[in-house]
Amino acid sequence: MVISVPILVFDFDSTLVSVEALDELFAQSLDGLPDREERVAQFQEITDLGMAGDLSAERSLAQRLELLEADQSLIARVADQIQRSLSPSVSRNLEFFRDERDRIHVVSGGFEELIRPTLLRLGLPESRLHAHRFSYDEEGRVTGLDPDTQMGRTGKPGVVKQLRGDSTELWVIGDGATDLELRTLGLADRFFAFTENRHRESVVRRADHVVRSIDELLTFMEAK
């Protein structure tokens, strides 16, 4: 199935996959600790505040990285598990992602290392991934955020502004406030609130369209 569409910019966490990748990494970094459940809940609360727009994306990420203790081997294991957590409607429509790979970008405030295996499963080249990278010490332990990526320098707005270029139309599909912001800033022509995994009312009420699945997105595109 090949559908003629504008540039499509997909969020990753709670959109292409049903989980929040950094939350998954944090949870597994605490395996065996007696206060694991309490600390996971604290971490997830910071994630939710950022995704709802009640905490800036930069502050949300910084607070979570301050709590995280992980190394490259754990990151690789978690990344492999995440690629098995595709959203159900994404799994049903893998052909669409592969057929339209030249029009699709994944723009995430998450981390390349956690996303890359899923990107390959979708049949998308690595050049279509735009995300943060971790920084590491000599033992391979995470020390924070690598500032030398475009995402680290400019955030989602800077990335999408470059992707748009001279394109006549760009759509954003995601579940969070940073995805909605791309529409508010005039960098996207349409914003689709994706609610298959999470329904964030503060995002949904300001969206151009609400889609509960990739199937609904494709139905909209076919009717356009």
Contacts in CASP RR format, 6 or more apart in sequence:
PFRMAT RR
TARGET T0000
AUTHOR 0000-0000-0000
METHOD contacts of the structure
MODEL  1
MVISVPILVFDFDSTLVSVEALDELFAQSLDGLPDREERVAQFQEITDLG
MAGDLSAERSLAQRLELLEADQSLIARVADQIQRSLSPSVSRNLEFFRDE
RDRIHVVSGGFEELIRPTLLRLGLPESRLHAHRFSYDEEGRVTGLDPDTQ
MGRTGKPGVVKQLRGDSTELWVIGDGATDLELRTLGLADRFFAFTENRHR
ESVVRRADHVVRSIDELLTFMEAK
1 95 0 8 1.000
1 96 0 8 1.000
1 99 0 8 1.000
2 99 0 8 1.000
2 100 0 8 1.000
3 96 0 8 1.000
3 99 0 8 1.000
3 100 0 8 1.000
3 218 0 8 1.000
3 221 0 8 1.000
3 222 0 8 1.000
5 100 0 8 1.000
5 103 0 8 1.000
5 171 0 8 1.000
5 221 0 8 1.000
6 103 0 8 1.000
6 167 0 8 1.000
6 168 0 8 1.000
6 169 0 8 1.000
6 170 0 8 1.000
6 171 0 8 1.000
6 189 0 8 1.000
7 103 0 8 1.000
7 104 0 8 1.000
7 105 0 8 1.000
7 163 0 8 1.000
7 164 0 8 1.000
7 167 0 8 1.000
7 169 0 8 1.000
7 170 0 8 1.000
7 171 0 8 1.000
8 100 0 8 1.000
8 103 0 8 1.000
8 104 0 8 1.000
8 105 0 8 1.000
8 170 0 8 1.000
8 171 0 8 1.000
8 173 0 8 1.000
9 105 0 8 1.000
9 106 0 8 1.000
9 107 0 8 1.000
9 160 0 8 1.000
9 163 0 8 1.000
9 170 0 8 1.000
9 171 0 8 1.000
9 172 0 8 1.000
9 173 0 8 1.000
9 182 0 8 1.000
9 188 0 8 1.000
10 16 0 8 1.000
10 104 0 8 1.000
10 105 0 8 1.000
10 106 0 8 1.000
10 107 0 8 1.000
10 173 0 8 1.000
10 174 0 8 1.000
11 106 0 8 1.000
11 107 0 8 1.000
11 108 0 8 1.000
11 172 0 8 1.000
11 173 0 8 1.000
11 174 0 8 1.000
11 175 0 8 1.000
11 176 0 8 1.000
11 178 0 8 1.000
11 179 0 8 1.000
11 194 0 8 1.000
12 21 0 8 1.000
12 106 0 8 1.000
12 108 0 8 1.000
12 109 0 8 1.000
12 110 0 8 1.000
12 115 0 8 1.000
12 118 0 8 1.000
12 131 0 8 1.000
13 19 0 8 1.000
13 20 0 8 1.000
13 21 0 8 1.000
13 22 0 8 1.000
13 108 0 8 1.000
13 110 0 8 1.000
13 175 0 8 1.000
14 20 0 8 1.000
14 51 0 8 1.000
14 174 0 8 1.000
14 175 0 8 1.000
14 176 0 8 1.000
14 194 0 8 1.000
14 197 0 8 1.000
14 198 0 8 1.000
15 87 0 8 1.000
15 173 0 8 1.000
15 174 0 8 1.000
15 175 0 8 1.000
15 194 0 8 1.000
15 196 0 8 1.000
15 197 0 8 1.000
16 86 0 8 1.000
16 87 0 8 1.000
16 90 0 8 1.000
16 106 0 8 1.000
16 118 0 8 1.000
16 122 0 8 1.000
17 82 0 8 1.000
17 83 0 8 1.000
17 85 0 8 1.000
17 86 0 8 1.000
17 87 0 8 1.000
17 90 0 8 1.000
17 118 0 8 1.000
18 85 0 8 1.000
18 86 0 8 1.000
18 87 0 8 1.000
18 88 0 8 1.000
18 196 0 8 1.000
18 197 0 8 1.000
19 82 0 8 1.000
19 85 0 8 1.000
20 44 0 8 1.000
20 47 0 8 1.000
21 78 0 8 1.000
21 79 0 8 1.000
21 82 0 8 1.000
21 110 0 8 1.000
21 111 0 8 1.000
21 114 0 8 1.000
21 115 0 8 1.000
22 47 0 8 1.000
22 64 0 8 1.000
22 68 0 8 1.000
22 110 0 8 1.000
22 111 0 8 1.000
22 114 0 8 1.000
23 40 0 8 1.000
23 43 0 8 1.000
23 44 0 8 1.000
23 47 0 8 1.000
24 78 0 8 1.000
24 81 0 8 1.000
24 82 0 8 1.000
24 114 0 8 1.000
25 68 0 8 1.000
25 70 0 8 1.000
25 74 0 8 1.000
25 75 0 8 1.000
25 78 0 8 1.000
25 114 0 8 1.000
26 39 0 8 1.000
26 40 0 8 1.000
26 43 0 8 1.000
26 64 0 8 1.000
26 67 0 8 1.000
26 68 0 8 1.000
26 70 0 8 1.000
27 36 0 8 1.000
27 40 0 8 1.000
27 43 0 8 1.000
28 74 0 8 1.000
28 77 0 8 1.000
28 78 0 8 1.000
29 68 0 8 1.000
29 69 0 8 1.000
29 70 0 8 1.000
29 74 0 8 1.000
30 36 0 8 1.000
30 39 0 8 1.000
30 40 0 8 1.000
33 39 0 8 1.000
39 67 0 8 1.000
42 67 0 8 1.000
43 64 0 8 1.000
43 67 0 8 1.000
46 55 0 8 1.000
46 60 0 8 1.000
46 63 0 8 1.000
46 64 0 8 1.000
47 60 0 8 1.000
47 64 0 8 1.000
49 55 0 8 1.000
49 60 0 8 1.000
50 56 0 8 1.000
50 57 0 8 1.000
50 59 0 8 1.000
50 60 0 8 1.000
50 177 0 8 1.000
51 60 0 8 1.000
51 175 0 8 1.000
51 176 0 8 1.000
51 177 0 8 1.000
51 178 0 8 1.000
51 198 0 8 1.000
51 200 0 8 1.000
51 203 0 8 1.000
52 176 0 8 1.000
52 177 0 8 1.000
52 200 0 8 1.000
52 202 0 8 1.000
52 203 0 8 1.000
53 176 0 8 1.000
53 177 0 8 1.000
53 178 0 8 1.000
53 202 0 8 1.000
54 202 0 8 1.000
55 63 0 8 1.000
57 109 0 8 1.000
57 155 0 8 1.000
57 156 0 8 1.000
57 177 0 8 1.000
57 178 0 8 1.000
61 109 0 8 1.000
61 110 0 8 1.000
61 132 0 8 1.000
61 145 0 8 1.000
62 145 0 8 1.000
65 142 0 8 1.000
65 144 0 8 1.000
65 145 0 8 1.000
68 142 0 8 1.000
68 144 0 8 1.000
69 141 0 8 1.000
69 142 0 8 1.000
70 141 0 8 1.000
70 142 0 8 1.000
71 136 0 8 1.000
71 139 0 8 1.000
71 140 0 8 1.000
71 141 0 8 1.000
71 142 0 8 1.000
72 113 0 8 1.000
72 136 0 8 1.000
72 140 0 8 1.000
72 141 0 8 1.000
75 111 0 8 1.000
75 113 0 8 1.000
75 114 0 8 1.000
75 134 0 8 1.000
75 142 0 8 1.000
76 113 0 8 1.000
78 114 0 8 1.000
79 113 0 8 1.000
79 114 0 8 1.000
79 115 0 8 1.000
79 116 0 8 1.000
79 117 0 8 1.000
79 118 0 8 1.000
80 117 0 8 1.000
82 114 0 8 1.000
82 115 0 8 1.000
82 117 0 8 1.000
82 118 0 8 1.000
83 117 0 8 1.000
83 118 0 8 1.000
83 120 0 8 1.000
83 121 0 8 1.000
86 118 0 8 1.000
86 121 0 8 1.000
87 196 0 8 1.000
87 197 0 8 1.000
87 213 0 8 1.000
87 214 0 8 1.000
88 196 0 8 1.000
88 213 0 8 1.000
89 196 0 8 1.000
89 213 0 8 1.000
89 214 0 8 1.000
89 215 0 8 1.000
90 97 0 8 1.000
90 122 0 8 1.000
90 214 0 8 1.000
92 214 0 8 1.000
92 215 0 8 1.000
93 214 0 8 1.000
93 215 0 8 1.000
93 218 0 8 1.000
94 121 0 8 1.000
94 122 0 8 1.000
94 123 0 8 1.000
96 214 0 8 1.000
96 218 0 8 1.000
97 104 0 8 1.000
97 122 0 8 1.000
97 123 0 8 1.000
97 124 0 8 1.000
98 122 0 8 1.000
98 123 0 8 1.000
98 124 0 8 1.000
101 122 0 8 1.000
101 123 0 8 1.000
101 124 0 8 1.000
101 125 0 8 1.000
101 128 0 8 1.000
104 124 0 8 1.000
104 128 0 8 1.000
105 128 0 8 1.000
105 129 0 8 1.000
105 130 0 8 1.000
105 163 0 8 1.000
106 115 0 8 1.000
106 119 0 8 1.000
106 124 0 8 1.000
106 128 0 8 1.000
106 129 0 8 1.000
106 130 0 8 1.000
106 131 0 8 1.000
107 130 0 8 1.000
107 131 0 8 1.000
107 151 0 8 1.000
107 156 0 8 1.000
107 159 0 8 1.000
107 160 0 8 1.000
107 163 0 8 1.000
108 115 0 8 1.000
108 129 0 8 1.000
108 130 0 8 1.000
108 131 0 8 1.000
108 132 0 8 1.000
108 151 0 8 1.000
109 131 0 8 1.000
109 132 0 8 1.000
109 151 0 8 1.000
109 155 0 8 1.000
109 156 0 8 1.000
109 178 0 8 1.000
110 131 0 8 1.000
110 132 0 8 1.000
111 131 0 8 1.000
111 132 0 8 1.000
111 133 0 8 1.000
111 134 0 8 1.000
112 129 0 8 1.000
112 131 0 8 1.000
112 132 0 8 1.000
112 133 0 8 1.000
112 149 0 8 1.000
113 133 0 8 1.000
113 134 0 8 1.000
115 129 0 8 1.000
115 131 0 8 1.000
116 126 0 8 1.000
116 129 0 8 1.000
119 126 0 8 1.000
119 128 0 8 1.000
119 129 0 8 1.000
120 126 0 8 1.000
130 150 0 8 1.000
130 151 0 8 1.000
130 159 0 8 1.000
130 163 0 8 1.000
131 149 0 8 1.000
131 151 0 8 1.000
132 145 0 8 1.000
132 146 0 8 1.000
132 149 0 8 1.000
132 151 0 8 1.000
132 152 0 8 1.000
133 145 0 8 1.000
133 146 0 8 1.000
133 149 0 8 1.000
134 142 0 8 1.000
134 143 0 8 1.000
134 144 0 8 1.000
134 145 0 8 1.000
134 146 0 8 1.000
135 142 0 8 1.000
135 143 0 8 1.000
135 144 0 8 1.000
135 145 0 8 1.000
135 146 0 8 1.000
136 142 0 8 1.000
136 143 0 8 1.000
137 143 0 8 1.000
145 152 0 8 1.000
146 152 0 8 1.000
147 153 0 8 1.000
150 158 0 8 1.000
150 159 0 8 1.000
150 162 0 8 1.000
151 159 0 8 1.000
154 161 0 8 1.000
156 178 0 8 1.000
156 179 0 8 1.000
156 181 0 8 1.000
156 182 0 8 1.000
157 181 0 8 1.000
157 182 0 8 1.000
157 185 0 8 1.000
157 187 0 8 1.000
160 170 0 8 1.000
160 172 0 8 1.000
160 182 0 8 1.000
160 187 0 8 1.000
160 188 0 8 1.000
161 187 0 8 1.000
163 170 0 8 1.000
164 170 0 8 1.000
164 187 0 8 1.000
169 189 0 8 1.000
170 187 0 8 1.000
170 188 0 8 1.000
170 189 0 8 1.000
171 188 0 8 1.000
171 189 0 8 1.000
171 190 0 8 1.000
171 191 0 8 1.000
171 192 0 8 1.000
172 179 0 8 1.000
172 182 0 8 1.000
172 183 0 8 1.000
172 188 0 8 1.000
172 190 0 8 1.000
172 191 0 8 1.000
172 192 0 8 1.000
173 179 0 8 1.000
173 191 0 8 1.000
173 192 0 8 1.000
173 194 0 8 1.000
173 211 0 8 1.000
173 217 0 8 1.000
174 191 0 8 1.000
174 192 0 8 1.000
174 193 0 8 1.000
174 194 0 8 1.000
175 193 0 8 1.000
175 194 0 8 1.000
175 195 0 8 1.000
175 197 0 8 1.000
175 198 0 8 1.000
175 200 0 8 1.000
175 203 0 8 1.000
176 193 0 8 1.000
176 198 0 8 1.000
176 200 0 8 1.000
176 203 0 8 1.000
177 200 0 8 1.000
177 202 0 8 1.000
177 203 0 8 1.000
179 191 0 8 1.000
179 203 0 8 1.000
180 191 0 8 1.000
180 193 0 8 1.000
180 203 0 8 1.000
180 206 0 8 1.000
180 207 0 8 1.000
182 188 0 8 1.000
182 191 0 8 1.000
183 190 0 8 1.000
183 191 0 8 1.000
183 207 0 8 1.000
183 208 0 8 1.000
184 206 0 8 1.000
190 208 0 8 1.000
190 209 0 8 1.000
191 206 0 8 1.000
191 207 0 8 1.000
191 208 0 8 1.000
191 209 0 8 1.000
192 207 0 8 1.000
192 208 0 8 1.000
192 209 0 8 1.000
192 210 0 8 1.000
192 211 0 8 1.000
192 217 0 8 1.000
192 220 0 8 1.000
193 200 0 8 1.000
193 203 0 8 1.000
193 204 0 8 1.000
193 207 0 8 1.000
193 209 0 8 1.000
193 210 0 8 1.000
193 211 0 8 1.000
194 211 0 8 1.000
194 212 0 8 1.000
194 217 0 8 1.000
195 204 0 8 1.000
195 210 0 8 1.000
195 211 0 8 1.000
195 212 0 8 1.000
196 212 0 8 1.000
196 213 0 8 1.000
196 214 0 8 1.000
204 210 0 8 1.000
209 220 0 8 1.000
211 217 0 8 1.000
211 220 0 8 1.000
END
